[in-house]
Amino acid sequence: MRQTMQEKREEGLQQILNKIYEVGVDEVGRGAVFGPVFSAVVVLTKKNKFILQELGVMDSKKLTPQKRKLLLPSILSLSSDYGIGQSSVREIDKLGIRFATELSMIRALKKLRNKPPEIIIDGPLLLRPWKGIQKNIVSGDSKFTAISSASIIAKISRDNLMERLEKKYPGYLIFKNKGYGTKEHFSAIKKNGITILHRKSFLKKSNLI
């Protein structure tokens, strides 16, 4: 029987997937007190992994915001596939940060066209809902280019949201602190109160509510 166009496409995607060298997953915003947690997954071939290394892709925390933005188009164009997911403040407060982070990772992975044969995740914690092979790498964002690339995508996506939310919630220096619990941010909370996008479960531990 002749293959349909869809079958040929799926077969082609599977051939690409079989040549994949790394599928990296990382999150951003887990420790913040404001806003959602973001996750991203990046699928790289061995060839494109080395190209991105040459371009300077590394752990997003070691790059300036300007460098991250410069690298993003190359990451997106050289990735065989990628996905972005997030979990809301409501989900973080209701489910706890670990489960909410896992949920954001699963949502990112579901954006991929095909289920990867294996994923590597930054950090020591298993992605419990994932039904497949996974490896946990401590400081993986400084060891694996796919994880580094995922960290950059997640970081820029979340930072862009923080920039928009700064306009909606002025007075908290959100774009400067990115929603993290800096001294200035805590002072602003004491002065202005909490917003609907502050994580109440986190602030209770800091005795701010």
C-alpha positions as CSV (number, residue, x, y, z in Angstrom):
1,M,0.0,0.0,0.0
2,R,1.1,3.5,-0.7
3,Q,1.9,5.7,2.3
4,T,-0.3,8.8,2.8
5,M,1.3,12.2,3.2
6,Q,0.6,12.0,7.0
7,E,2.2,8.6,7.3
8,K,5.3,9.8,5.5
9,R,5.5,12.9,7.7
10,E,5.2,10.8,10.8
11,E,7.8,8.4,9.5
12,G,10.1,11.3,8.8
13,L,9.6,12.8,12.2
14,Q,10.4,9.4,13.8
15,Q,13.6,9.1,11.7
16,I,14.7,12.5,13.0
17,L,13.7,11.5,16.5
18,N,15.9,8.4,16.3
19,K,18.9,10.6,15.5
20,I,18.3,12.9,18.5
21,Y,21.2,13.3,20.8
22,E,19.6,15.2,23.6
23,V,16.2,16.1,24.9
24,G,16.6,18.5,27.8
25,V,14.0,19.9,30.3
26,D,14.4,22.8,32.7
27,E,12.3,25.1,34.8
28,V,12.4,28.7,35.8
29,G,10.7,30.5,38.7
30,R,10.4,27.6,41.1
31,G,11.7,29.8,44.0
32,A,9.8,33.0,43.2
33,V,7.1,34.4,45.4
34,F,5.2,36.0,42.5
35,G,3.9,34.6,39.2
36,P,3.8,31.2,37.5
37,V,6.6,28.7,37.1
38,F,7.7,28.0,33.6
39,S,9.3,25.0,32.0
40,A,10.8,24.3,28.6
41,V,12.0,21.3,26.6
42,V,14.4,21.4,23.7
43,V,15.2,18.6,21.3
44,L,18.7,18.7,19.7
45,T,20.6,16.6,17.2
46,K,24.3,16.0,17.9
47,K,25.3,18.4,15.1
48,N,23.1,21.3,16.3
49,K,24.2,20.7,19.8
50,F,27.8,21.5,18.9
51,I,26.7,24.5,16.8
52,L,24.9,26.0,19.8
53,Q,27.9,25.3,22.0
54,E,30.1,27.3,19.6
55,L,27.6,30.1,19.6
56,G,27.9,30.3,23.4
57,V,24.9,28.5,24.7
58,M,25.3,27.7,28.4
59,D,23.4,27.9,31.7
60,S,21.0,30.8,31.4
61,K,22.0,32.1,34.8
62,K,25.6,32.7,33.5
63,L,24.4,34.8,30.6
64,T,23.4,38.4,30.5
65,P,19.8,39.2,29.4
66,Q,21.1,40.6,26.2
67,K,23.1,37.5,25.4
68,R,20.1,35.3,26.1
69,K,18.0,37.3,23.7
70,L,20.7,37.1,21.0
71,L,20.9,33.3,21.4
72,L,17.2,32.6,21.4
73,P,16.6,32.8,17.6
74,S,19.5,30.3,17.0
75,I,18.1,27.9,19.6
76,L,14.7,28.0,18.1
77,S,15.9,27.5,14.6
78,L,18.4,24.7,15.4
79,S,16.1,22.8,17.7
80,S,14.4,19.8,16.1
81,D,11.5,20.6,18.4
82,Y,10.7,22.5,21.6
83,G,7.9,23.1,24.0
84,I,7.0,25.6,26.7
85,G,4.7,25.0,29.7
86,Q,3.7,26.8,32.8
87,S,1.7,26.4,36.0
88,S,-0.3,29.1,37.6
89,V,-0.1,30.7,41.0
90,R,-3.4,29.0,41.9
91,E,-2.0,25.6,41.0
92,I,1.2,26.3,43.0
93,D,-0.7,27.3,46.1
94,K,-3.2,24.4,45.7
95,L,-0.9,21.5,44.6
96,G,2.5,22.6,46.0
97,I,5.5,23.8,44.1
98,R,6.9,20.4,43.2
99,F,3.7,19.0,41.7
100,A,3.1,22.4,39.9
101,T,6.6,22.4,38.5
102,E,6.1,18.8,37.2
103,L,2.8,19.9,35.7
104,S,4.5,22.7,33.8
105,M,7.2,20.2,32.5
106,I,4.5,17.8,31.3
107,R,2.7,20.6,29.5
108,A,6.0,21.5,27.8
109,L,6.6,17.9,26.8
110,K,3.1,17.5,25.4
111,K,3.9,20.4,23.0
112,L,6.4,18.1,21.2
113,R,5.3,16.5,18.0
114,N,6.5,13.1,19.1
115,K,7.2,11.6,22.5
116,P,11.0,11.5,23.0
117,P,12.7,8.1,23.7
118,E,14.6,9.6,26.7
119,I,14.7,13.0,28.5
120,I,17.3,14.6,30.7
121,I,16.1,16.9,33.5
122,D,18.0,19.5,35.4
123,G,18.1,18.8,39.1
124,P,17.8,15.7,41.4
125,L,14.1,15.3,41.4
126,L,12.3,12.7,39.2
127,L,9.5,13.9,36.9
128,R,7.0,11.6,38.6
129,P,4.1,11.8,36.0
130,W,6.4,11.1,33.1
131,K,5.9,7.6,31.7
132,G,9.2,7.1,29.9
133,I,13.0,7.0,30.4
134,Q,14.4,9.9,32.2
135,K,17.7,11.0,33.7
136,N,18.2,13.6,36.5
137,I,21.3,15.7,36.2
138,V,22.4,17.9,39.1
139,S,23.6,21.2,37.5
140,G,22.5,19.8,34.2
141,D,22.1,23.3,32.7
142,S,25.8,23.7,32.8
143,K,26.5,20.2,31.5
144,F,24.0,19.5,28.7
145,T,23.3,21.9,25.8
146,A,19.7,20.8,25.4
147,I,19.1,21.7,29.1
148,S,20.9,25.0,28.7
149,S,18.8,25.8,25.7
150,A,15.6,24.9,27.6
151,S,16.7,27.1,30.5
152,I,17.2,30.0,28.1
153,I,13.8,29.6,26.5
154,A,12.0,29.2,29.8
155,K,13.9,32.2,31.3
156,I,13.1,34.6,28.4
157,S,9.5,33.4,28.3
158,R,9.0,34.1,32.0
159,D,11.0,37.4,32.0
160,N,8.8,38.6,29.1
161,L,5.7,37.9,31.2
162,M,7.3,39.7,34.2
163,E,7.8,42.7,32.0
164,R,4.1,42.8,31.1
165,L,3.0,42.2,34.7
166,E,5.2,45.1,35.9
167,K,2.8,47.4,34.1
168,K,-0.2,45.7,35.6
169,Y,1.2,45.6,39.2
170,P,3.4,48.7,39.6
171,G,5.2,49.3,42.8
172,Y,6.6,45.8,43.3
173,L,9.6,46.2,41.0
174,I,8.5,42.9,39.3
175,F,10.6,43.3,36.2
176,K,13.7,44.0,38.3
177,N,13.2,41.2,40.8
178,K,11.4,38.8,38.4
179,G,9.0,37.9,41.1
180,Y,11.7,36.6,43.5
181,G,11.7,37.5,47.2
182,T,14.2,40.2,47.3
183,K,14.4,42.7,50.2
184,E,12.9,45.4,48.0
185,H,10.0,43.1,46.9
186,F,9.2,42.1,50.5
187,S,9.3,45.8,51.5
188,A,6.8,46.5,48.7
189,I,4.5,43.8,49.9
190,K,4.5,45.2,53.4
191,K,3.7,48.6,52.0
192,N,1.2,47.7,49.2
193,G,-0.2,44.3,50.3
194,I,-0.3,41.2,48.2
195,T,-1.7,40.8,44.7
196,I,-3.6,37.8,43.2
197,L,-0.4,36.7,41.6
198,H,1.6,36.4,44.8
199,R,2.1,32.9,46.0
200,K,0.3,32.8,49.4
201,S,1.8,29.5,50.3
202,F,5.3,31.0,50.0
203,L,4.5,34.2,51.8
204,K,3.0,32.4,54.7
205,K,6.4,30.9,55.4
206,S,7.9,34.4,55.4
207,N,5.2,35.6,57.8
208,L,4.1,38.3,55.4
209,I,0.4,37.2,55.4
